[in-house]
Structure formats: structure tokens, C-alpha cells
């Protein structure tokens, strides 16, 4: 269960990073 929770946290963090990167790319464009 602990490992699963950690994985979910990482996925959530990556989602935020992906969104941030997407916004940055849009801004550059």
C-alpha cells in the first residue's frame, strides 16, 4: 500500500510538471 501511495504521489507530481511544461511551451510560442 505504501509503495502504491508513493506511485500515486509521483504521478500527481508529474501531471503538474507536464501541465507547467505545456504552459511554458505555449508561452514561448
GIQUIMO-V547007 format. One record per helix or strand of 3 or more residues. SS is the DSSP state (A for helix, B for strand). FROM is the first residue (numbers start at 1). TO is the last residue. If there is no record, write none. Layout:
((SS FROM TO) (SS FROM TO))
This chain:
((A 2 28))
